[in-house]
Amino acid sequence: MSMAQQTPLAEDIRVADVLSGKSGGDENFPVASALIAPRHRPAILGFYRFVRAADDIADHATLPPAVKHALLDRLEAGLLGTGPDESEATPLRRALAERGMEPRHALDMLVAFRRDVDKAQTFDWADLLDYCRYSAAPVGRFVLDLHGESEALWPANDALCTALQIINHMQDCARDYRDMQRIYLPLDLMQQHGVVAEDLARGSLTPGLRAVLDRVIDGTHDLLKVSATFAPGIADLRLALEVGVIQRVAETLTPMLAAQDPLATRVALGKAGYARAALSGVLSTAIGRLLGGKRLPAPQEPMR
């Protein structure tokens, strides 16, 4: 399809036409949960709605790349107020204006989604971390700015957001390859262990692919060690509890991915497992603050 053929198609499609229908309930992490102060929830939901729309555009199964880029440009124009209003961008633009905040974190997210359109695989661990710098870290940075928290928390935030993103990549590695021919596992690790892309289409992990995931899990554990300092450093109690929940969810999912096969089954907590992790995260953070600001470590569970 030529650019001339694609341009009219892009003009005829609205951002709302390509939305997947996914909501915050489909995520590994809470989105503006009851732990967050009510005055902050609309802005967080506006940010999520914007990011969800951009993600849906980048992940659309049939749109040509040029059309995806055109829709992402339109979403950005709606955010900046330089183009027509977009229903998925206008609420965030207004929320930012009301608070005197810049759109830099939302714009950073668009860097990642444009990269998704043009790039099918990450080359190595550093490349994956750089991708997560734009695809994940801005979410937490936005929430921190919204609460007036210090930028000194950004390294711990980035570690947690990156860990969550990588966990999601491991959970969805088969679907990402099957539906979008996209691979987030580092190419150099795949080559070291004799793994080819087609191995992701199998019904179960090969020994080489298991070894690749284990290496990625090791890196994720390292990130979670860094992010363990995040919740204790947050001034806002409600936000600290929310972050404590997210940390515990990540700490629970990571060993599950080490023990289970994400090609054979969806490795997820389920409602009961999520509730247990959330309660553990709230209690460990709350008790830790009472005991001097340290978050209690995750309880050790036997591997199954």
C-alpha angles and dihedrals in degrees: 000000000000125000089249090058093046098050097067089048091053091050091052096051123080123209088241090059094067102044116129096214093239116147139189089278089069094060131094089233135053116264113211092329124184088272089071117083110259093237090064100044099082092054092047091049089049090053091047092049091052093048093044090054093049091048091050091052094050092046097045109133100218110025114108115241093251091056092048090052091049092052092047089050089051091050090051092049089052090052094049095041092238095118141026118315114271118202091223094050107034097073091054093046090053093045091052092048092050090054098038091241127149121236094233097119094051090047090052089055090055089058089063095046092050087050089053090056093053106030127060103187144023114238102212143339093284090052090050092050090049090052090050089050085071103026099047117006095066090063093064093037090056092051091048092051090047089056094045093245124159122271085227085083093061097093092054091042092050091050093053096043090047092049090052092049093050091047088054091049090054093047091051101033093117095045093045090055096041097047103030107014086238124143123191096177109104111266094217092057091048090052093047091055098040095250121154126195092253090064087074089064093060123103093242140020120278116222089254094051090047088055092050092051091048090055090050090047090053089055090048091053088054091052091050090053088058094045092050086085092056105084094044090055096054116103097202107079096207093051090046089056091049091052090047089057092049092048092051092047090054092045089053098046096048098066089042089060089050091053101038138054113246091194092058098042142003105266103216140137099239122211096293094045092047091050091052092048092047093050091047091050094050094047096045092050095044095046091043091055091050090051095053109295101296121126115231114243122252115271113254114243125191115257114249 
